[in-house]
């Protein structure tokens, strides 16, 4: 989804994947190689950077990858990237909003249920895409899309909907009297449910909380965690994601040897 925003390119070498990106405000960087032979791929990245006149640097480095880079390079310059870290939640708690810490979110859901007892939540099918696109158009007309990330999110959310079956993700939508008031799209990887897209009508009280809760409740079977990704430095998103009481935070780093 974010390949254009990061001017993203990729290479696969000997069963190992690496991305080359232009990181906002920080220049060209590589991701840590993922696959069969990361050390061999790092050798190739170093050679490529040297021959291309690119300063060697790595972005979006997770903590376990950071340890490997610290053992490879002597005294690299390491910068925390808090705006790109992932918020992690307990899947069972997120699907129930049980407990004292989540009382606020549970109250929003209960309020929604009292106001809209006729509401329906169901999985998104191919035939639902035109209606969701219409909801998205109405939703975005009320949003401030002046920031680069907001603009890109709007464009790429539409792209996902236009290629819903190609992406191979799944989603659920919340309706009131047949009108869509919220939807989420994500995927499962290992023991984690990822939420890639989530939109809801803010004029519907509790709509966001109900949409988030039902997505986890419907799709988190077999999962231990829900990953609601980063806040991209947006203070409103940060406040919202913290209100759901994350149990962990996957830090990301910039590493310049």
C-alpha positions in Angstrom: 0.0 0.0 0.0 2.8 2.5 0.8 5.2 1.7 -2.0 4.7 5.1 -3.7 5.0 7.1 -0.5 8.3 5.4 0.3 9.4 5.3 -3.4 9.9 1.6 -2.7 11.9 -1.0 -4.7 12.7 -4.6 -3.9 15.2 -7.3 -4.7 15.2 -11.0 -4.1 18.6 -12.6 -3.7 19.1 -16.3 -3.0 15.7 -16.6 -1.3 16.2 -13.4 0.6 14.1 -10.2 0.3 15.3 -6.6 0.8 13.6 -3.3 0.2 15.2 0.0 -0.8 13.2 3.0 0.2 13.4 6.8 0.4 12.5 7.3 4.0 10.8 10.7 4.8 13.3 13.3 6.0 16.0 10.7 6.2 17.0 9.8 2.7 17.6 6.4 1.0 17.7 3.4 3.3 17.4 -0.4 3.2 15.2 -2.7 5.2 16.8 -5.6 7.1 17.0 -8.7 4.7 14.3 -11.3 5.4 14.8 -14.9 4.2 17.3 -17.7 3.9 20.6 -15.8 3.8 20.4 -12.4 5.5 24.2 -12.1 6.1 25.0 -12.8 2.4 22.4 -10.3 1.4 23.9 -7.7 3.8 27.2 -8.2 1.9 25.5 -7.5 -1.3 23.7 -4.4 0.1 27.1 -3.0 1.3 28.6 -3.6 -2.2 25.6 -2.0 -3.9 25.6 1.0 -1.6 29.3 1.6 -2.1 29.1 1.3 -5.9 26.1 3.5 -6.1 27.4 6.2 -3.8 24.6 5.7 -1.3 25.2 6.2 2.4 24.6 2.8 4.0 21.6 2.9 6.4 18.8 0.7 7.4 15.2 1.7 8.4 12.2 0.1 10.1 14.6 -2.2 11.9 12.9 -4.4 14.6 14.7 -5.1 17.9 15.8 -8.6 17.0 17.2 -7.3 13.8 18.9 -4.4 15.6 20.9 -6.9 17.7 22.2 -8.5 14.5 23.3 -5.1 13.0 24.9 -4.1 16.3 27.0 -7.3 16.2 28.0 -6.6 12.5 28.9 -2.9 12.7 31.0 -1.1 15.2 29.3 1.8 17.0 26.5 2.5 14.4 24.3 5.6 14.8 21.0 4.3 16.0 17.8 6.4 16.1 14.4 5.3 17.5 11.4 5.8 15.2 8.5 6.0 17.6 6.1 7.2 14.9 6.5 3.9 13.0 6.4 1.4 15.9 3.4 -1.0 16.0 0.8 -1.1 18.8 0.2 -4.7 20.0 -3.0 -5.8 21.9 -4.1 -9.0 23.6 -6.5 -10.6 21.1 -8.9 -12.0 23.7 -9.2 -8.7 25.5 -9.7 -6.8 22.3 -12.5 -9.1 21.3 -14.3 -8.5 24.6 -13.1 -5.2 26.0 -13.3 -7.0 29.4 -11.6 -5.6 32.5 -11.3 -2.3 34.3 -8.6 -0.9 31.9 -11.0 -1.2 28.9 -14.1 0.1 30.7 -14.1 3.2 28.6 -14.1 1.3 25.3 -16.7 -1.2 26.6 -18.9 1.7 27.6 -18.7 3.1 24.0 -19.7 -0.3 22.6 -22.6 -0.7 25.1 -23.8 2.8 24.2 -23.7 1.9 20.5 -25.7 -1.3 21.2 -28.3 0.6 23.1 -28.7 3.3 20.4 -28.5 0.9 17.4 -29.9 -2.5 18.4 -30.7 -3.2 14.7 -27.0 -2.9 13.7 -25.5 -5.8 11.8 -21.8 -6.8 11.5 -20.8 -9.2 8.7 -17.9 -10.2 6.5 -17.2 -8.2 3.4 -17.9 -9.9 0.1 -17.0 -8.8 -3.4 -20.5 -7.5 -4.0 -20.1 -5.1 -1.0 -17.2 -3.2 -2.5 -19.2 -0.5 -4.4 -21.1 0.3 -1.2 -17.9 0.5 0.8 -16.3 2.8 -1.8 -19.3 5.1 -1.6 -19.0 5.1 2.2 -15.3 5.9 1.9 -16.0 8.8 -0.4 -18.4 10.2 2.1 -16.0 9.5 5.0 -13.1 11.3 3.3 -15.1 14.3 2.4 -15.2 15.1 6.1 -11.5 14.5 6.8 -8.5 16.7 6.7 -6.4 15.2 3.9 -3.8 18.0 3.8 -0.9 15.8 5.2 1.1 13.6 2.8 0.3 10.4 4.8 -3.5 11.3 4.9 -3.5 11.8 1.1 -1.7 8.5 0.5 -3.9 6.6 2.9 -7.0 7.8 1.0 -5.6 6.9 -2.4 -4.3 3.5 -1.4 -7.4 2.5 0.6 -9.3 2.9 -2.6 -6.7 0.9 -4.5 -7.1 -2.0 -2.0 -10.9 -1.9 -2.5 -10.5 -1.9 -6.3 -8.2 -5.0 -6.0 -9.8 -6.5 -2.9 -9.5 -10.2 -4.0 -6.0 -9.6 -5.4 -4.7 -8.5 -2.0 -6.0 -11.6 -0.4 -7.0 -9.9 2.8 -10.4 -10.1 4.6 -12.7 -7.5 6.1 -15.9 -6.9 8.0 -18.4 -4.0 7.9 -20.8 -2.6 10.4 -24.2 -1.4 9.1 -27.2 0.4 10.7 -30.5 0.0 8.8 -28.5 -1.2 5.8 -26.2 1.9 5.9 -22.5 1.3 6.3 -21.1 3.1 9.4 -17.7 1.4 9.6 -15.4 -1.2 8.1 -12.0 -2.9 8.7 -9.6 -4.8 6.5 -6.7 -6.9 7.6 -5.0 -10.3 7.5 -3.5 -13.0 9.8 0.2 -13.8 10.1 1.3 -16.5 12.4 -0.4 -15.8 15.8 -1.3 -12.2 15.0 -4.3 -10.4 13.5 -3.2 -7.3 11.6 -5.5 -4.4 11.1 -4.4 -2.6 7.9 -7.5 -0.3 7.2 -10.2 0.9 9.6 -12.7 3.6 8.9 -15.9 4.6 10.8 -18.5 7.3 10.8 -17.5 9.6 13.8 -21.1 10.9 14.0 -22.3 7.5 15.1 -21.5 7.2 18.8 -19.4 4.2 19.6 -19.1 3.3 15.9 -15.3 3.2 15.8 -15.1 1.1 19.0 -17.8 -1.3 17.8 -16.1 -1.7 14.4 -12.7 -2.4 16.0 -14.2 -4.7 18.6 -16.2 -6.8 16.1 -13.3 -7.1 13.7 -11.2 -8.7 16.5 -14.1 -10.8 17.7 -14.9 -12.1 14.2 -11.4 -12.8 12.8 -9.0 -13.3 15.7 -9.6 -17.1 16.2 -6.3 -18.8 16.8 -4.5 -15.5 17.4 -2.8 -14.3 20.5 -2.3 -10.7 19.4 -3.9 -7.9 17.4 -1.4 -5.6 15.7 -3.0 -2.2 14.9 0.2 -0.9 13.4 1.8 2.6 13.8 0.4 6.1 14.3 2.7 7.7 11.7 3.3 10.6 14.2 -0.3 11.6 14.2 -1.2 12.8 17.7 -4.9 11.9 17.3 -4.1 8.3 16.2 -1.6 8.0 19.0 -4.2 9.0 21.6 -6.7 6.6 20.1 -4.4 3.6 19.9 -3.2 4.1 23.5 -6.8 4.3 24.7 -7.2 0.6 23.7 -4.5 -0.3 26.2 -1.7 -2.0 24.2 0.1 -4.8 25.9 3.3 -4.1 23.9 4.9 -1.9 21.4 7.1 -3.1 18.5 9.8 -0.5 18.3 11.5 0.4 14.9 14.9 1.9 14.5 17.1 3.7 11.9 20.6 2.3 11.9 23.5 4.1 10.1 26.8 2.1 10.3 
